[in-house]
Amino acid sequence: MDSVSETFRKGVCAVVVTHNRLACLKRTLGALRGFGVAVVVVDNASSDGTGAWLREVEAETLTLPRNVGGSGGFAAGMRWAIARGFDWLWLMDDDVEPLPGALAAYARHAAPGVCLTPSKLTATGAVFEFEGRLCWRTLRRRRLPHARVFAGERKAVPCELACFEGLFVDARLAAGLIVPWERFFLGWDDMLFGMLASKAGRCLYIRDFCVRKQFDKERPLVGRLRYHSSLLGRYFHLRNFCFVIRLVRARGWGGGLAWARYAYEWAKACALTVLAERDWRGVRLLALAWWHGVRGDTESAFGLVVPGK
């Protein structure tokens, strides 16, 4: 068990969001037991026996009536933990495992108004390079190369983005940052959370490796261009990118060249959908992503018919 004070430990609630990945969830919760913190599992309307297993092991569970994606799940879990008076939220998907020493690492950096993104390992044990810097004019992400940024004695560096795979955040800070992204379903939710946290508090990337992926998600590659592996993933990426651009511009944080960046992302998604998948019908869905994004429509996605499904 991590060598942290009992007071600090009791103030932490781990929020784990799951959907139809029971085997992964078991590994995540098994690793969490060693930390002695409160855990709530947000079950995103799983249909693979997850609910029955959680009842069998008497896990604290928040069961949602429909799958609202990672964004809706984390928003619900955050609100649950905040309402019960926890000081710190430790957020993770069901496909990552916390590493020994993680809680002690967070405790070394914990302070009011802080949002901590840990260093992370891939499933093969390699360093996962975090895209934690942001160009506010274009909203383009940039990597923070681990070996370079933590050269010497540096233990943490400022960043503008976040990732819900092991994010550790002050509950009071989080309470005011949920509304803009909770209906994103997937894509841009944790990034926007980090952007908001960097403006309202302090967003840090820490040197300590605190989580490891259970499997590595691969994206198809055409030439040098990578893109979301599913058509729905591309839809949500493009739709939510619209929301983020509008929010950044409305708050005067930048975004002057963001629509040019969006046009590039949209054209790339369309080209690769046609070239790699030979799916002309998919372009219609990507057009809807732009239309729903500029209209602020987060509900129509639940009724989408995906070509080929």
C-alpha positions in Angstrom: 0.0 0.0 0.0 1.3 3.5 -0.9 3.0 5.4 2.0 0.5 8.3 2.2 -1.4 9.6 5.2 -4.7 8.0 6.1 -6.4 11.4 5.8 -5.2 11.8 2.2 -6.2 8.3 1.3 -9.7 8.7 2.8 -10.2 11.8 0.7 -9.6 10.0 -2.6 -12.3 8.4 -4.8 -11.4 6.4 -7.8 -13.9 6.8 -10.6 -13.8 3.9 -13.1 -16.0 4.0 -16.2 -16.9 0.7 -18.0 -18.9 -0.6 -20.9 -18.8 -4.2 -21.9 -15.2 -4.9 -20.9 -15.7 -7.1 -17.9 -12.3 -8.9 -18.1 -10.5 -5.6 -18.3 -12.6 -4.1 -15.5 -11.7 -7.0 -13.2 -8.0 -6.3 -13.7 -8.5 -2.6 -13.1 -10.4 -3.1 -9.9 -8.0 -5.8 -8.7 -5.1 -3.4 -9.1 -7.0 -0.6 -7.3 -7.7 -2.8 -4.2 -4.1 -2.4 -3.0 -4.5 1.4 -2.6 -7.2 1.4 0.0 -9.2 4.2 -1.6 -12.9 4.5 -2.2 -13.9 3.2 -5.7 -17.1 3.9 -7.7 -17.7 2.0 -10.9 -19.9 3.8 -13.5 -21.5 1.1 -15.5 -22.5 2.5 -18.9 -25.4 0.2 -19.5 -23.2 -2.9 -20.1 -24.8 -6.0 -21.5 -22.0 -8.5 -21.0 -22.7 -9.5 -17.4 -20.8 -6.6 -15.8 -23.8 -5.5 -13.7 -24.3 -9.0 -12.3 -20.6 -9.4 -11.4 -20.5 -6.0 -9.7 -23.5 -6.9 -7.6 -21.9 -10.2 -6.7 -18.7 -8.6 -5.4 -20.7 -5.8 -3.8 -18.8 -3.0 -5.6 -20.1 0.6 -5.3 -21.8 1.0 -8.6 -23.5 3.8 -10.5 -25.6 2.2 -13.2 -26.6 4.4 -16.1 -29.8 3.7 -18.0 -28.1 4.1 -21.4 -24.6 4.2 -22.7 -23.6 7.9 -22.7 -20.0 7.3 -23.6 -16.9 8.0 -21.6 -17.8 11.7 -21.2 -21.2 11.0 -19.8 -19.9 8.3 -17.5 -17.1 10.4 -16.1 -19.4 13.4 -15.6 -21.8 11.2 -13.6 -19.0 9.6 -11.6 -17.5 12.9 -10.8 -20.8 14.4 -9.6 -21.4 11.3 -7.4 -18.0 11.6 -5.7 -18.2 15.3 -5.3 -21.6 15.1 -3.7 -20.2 12.7 -1.1 -17.5 15.1 -0.1 -14.3 13.5 -1.5 -11.4 15.8 -1.9 -9.7 14.1 -4.9 -11.0 12.3 -7.9 -8.8 9.6 -9.5 -10.3 9.0 -13.0 -9.6 6.0 -15.2 -11.1 3.9 -18.0 -11.6 0.2 -17.5 -8.7 -0.6 -19.8 -5.8 0.8 -17.7 -4.2 -0.5 -14.5 -2.8 1.7 -11.7 0.8 1.0 -10.9 2.4 0.5 -7.5 3.4 3.8 -5.9 0.8 5.8 -7.9 -1.0 7.3 -4.9 2.2 8.4 -3.3 3.2 10.1 -6.5 0.0 12.0 -6.7 0.3 13.0 -3.0 3.7 14.6 -3.7 2.1 17.0 -6.1 -1.4 17.4 -4.6 -2.4 21.0 -3.9 -5.6 23.1 -4.1 -6.7 23.7 -7.7 -4.3 21.1 -9.2 -5.1 18.7 -12.1 -2.4 15.9 -12.5 -1.9 13.8 -15.6 0.5 11.0 -14.9 3.2 9.5 -17.1 1.8 6.3 -18.6 3.1 3.0 -20.0 1.8 1.2 -23.0 0.7 -2.5 -22.8 4.2 -3.5 -23.9 5.9 -1.4 -21.2 7.1 1.4 -23.5 6.6 5.1 -22.6 3.4 6.5 -23.9 4.2 10.0 -25.2 1.6 12.4 -23.9 0.3 15.1 -26.3 -0.2 17.6 -23.5 0.7 21.0 -25.0 -1.7 23.0 -27.0 -1.3 25.8 -29.6 -4.3 28.0 -28.6 -4.4 29.6 -32.1 -4.9 26.4 -34.0 -5.9 24.0 -31.2 -3.2 21.6 -32.4 -1.8 19.2 -29.8 1.9 18.8 -29.3 3.8 16.0 -27.6 5.8 16.4 -24.3 8.6 14.0 -25.0 9.2 12.3 -21.7 12.9 11.9 -21.8 13.4 15.6 -22.8 10.9 17.4 -20.6 11.9 15.5 -17.5 15.7 15.8 -18.0 17.5 16.7 -14.9 15.5 17.2 -11.7 12.2 18.2 -13.1 9.3 16.2 -11.6 6.4 18.0 -13.2 5.8 20.4 -16.1 2.8 22.6 -17.0 0.4 21.4 -19.7 -2.9 22.5 -21.2 -4.5 19.1 -21.9 -5.5 16.1 -19.8 -6.3 12.4 -20.2 -8.9 10.5 -18.2 -6.5 7.5 -18.1 -5.3 8.0 -14.5 -6.1 11.7 -14.1 -6.0 12.9 -10.5 -7.8 16.2 -9.8 -8.9 18.4 -7.0 -12.7 17.8 -6.6 -13.4 21.4 -6.0 -11.7 22.4 -9.2 -13.5 19.5 -11.1 -16.9 20.6 -9.9 -16.9 23.7 -12.0 -15.5 22.1 -15.2 -18.0 19.4 -16.0 -20.8 21.0 -18.0 -19.1 21.9 -21.3 -18.1 18.3 -22.2 -20.4 15.9 -20.4 -22.5 15.2 -23.6 -19.5 14.6 -25.9 -19.9 10.8 -25.7 -16.3 10.3 -26.7 -13.5 12.5 -28.1 -12.3 15.8 -26.8 -13.9 15.4 -23.4 -10.7 14.9 -21.4 -8.8 17.3 -23.6 -11.3 20.1 -23.0 -11.3 19.2 -19.3 -7.6 19.9 -19.3 -7.9 23.1 -21.2 -10.5 24.3 -18.7 -8.4 23.2 -15.7 -5.3 25.0 -17.1 -7.3 28.2 -17.1 -9.1 27.7 -13.7 -6.3 26.1 -11.8 -3.0 24.4 -12.5 -2.7 21.5 -15.0 0.5 19.4 -14.6 2.1 16.5 -16.3 4.1 14.5 -13.7 7.2 12.3 -14.3 6.0 9.4 -12.2 4.5 6.4 -14.1 1.2 5.8 -12.5 -0.9 3.7 -15.0 -0.3 1.1 -17.7 -2.6 0.4 -20.6 -4.0 -3.2 -20.8 -4.0 -3.1 -24.6 -2.8 -0.5 -27.1 -5.4 1.0 -29.4 -4.1 1.2 -33.0 -5.3 3.6 -35.6 -5.2 2.8 -39.3 -2.4 4.4 -41.2 -2.4 5.6 -44.8 0.9 7.1 -45.8 1.8 9.2 -42.7 -1.8 10.0 -41.8 -3.4 8.2 -38.8 -7.1 8.5 -38.1 -9.8 7.1 -35.8 -10.4 3.4 -36.4 -14.2 3.7 -36.4 -16.4 5.9 -38.4 -18.3 6.8 -35.2 -15.0 7.8 -33.6 -14.3 10.2 -36.5 -17.9 11.5 -36.2 -17.5 12.4 -32.5 -14.0 13.8 -33.0 -15.2 16.2 -35.7 -18.4 17.1 -34.0 -16.8 17.8 -30.6 -14.0 19.7 -32.2 -16.6 22.2 -33.4 -17.9 22.6 -29.8 -14.4 23.2 -28.6 -13.5 25.8 -31.2 -16.7 27.8 -30.5 -16.1 27.7 -26.8 -12.5 28.8 -27.0 -13.3 31.7 -29.3 -16.3 32.7 -27.2 -14.1 32.9 -24.1 -11.4 34.8 -25.9 -8.7 32.2 -25.4 -7.6 32.0 -29.1 -8.8 29.8 -31.8 -8.1 32.3 -34.6 -6.8 29.6 -36.9 -8.8 26.7 -35.5 -11.3 26.5 -38.3 -8.5 26.1 -40.8 -7.3 23.2 -38.6 -10.8 21.9 -38.6 -11.1 22.0 -42.4 -7.9 19.9 -42.6 -9.1 17.4 -40.0 -12.4 17.0 -41.8 -10.9 16.7 -45.3 -8.4 14.1 -43.9 -11.2 12.1 -42.3 -13.2 12.1 -45.5 -10.3 11.2 -47.7 -9.2 8.3 -45.5 -12.7 7.1 -45.2 -13.0 6.8 -48.9 -9.4 5.7 -49.7 -8.8 3.3 -46.9 -12.4 1.9 -46.4 -13.9 2.8 -49.8 -17.0 4.0 -47.9 -18.5 6.9 -49.8 -21.6 6.8 -47.5 -19.4 7.5 -44.5 -18.7 11.0 -45.9 -22.4 11.9 -45.2 -21.9 11.0 -41.5 -18.8 13.3 -41.4 -20.8 16.1 -42.9 -23.4 15.6 -40.1 -20.6 15.9 -37.6 -19.9 19.4 -38.8 -23.6 20.2 -39.0 -24.4 18.9 -35.5 -21.3 20.6 -34.1 -22.1 24.1 -35.4 -25.7 23.7 -34.2 -24.7 22.4 -30.7 -26.7 19.2 -31.3 -25.5 16.5 -28.9 -28.7 14.4 -29.0 -29.0 13.4 -32.7 -26.0 11.1 -32.4 -28.0 8.6 -30.4 -30.3 8.0 -33.4 -27.6 7.8 -36.1 -27.6 4.9 -38.5 -23.9 4.1 -39.3 -23.3 3.0 -42.9 -22.5 -0.7 -43.1 -23.8 -1.4 -39.6 
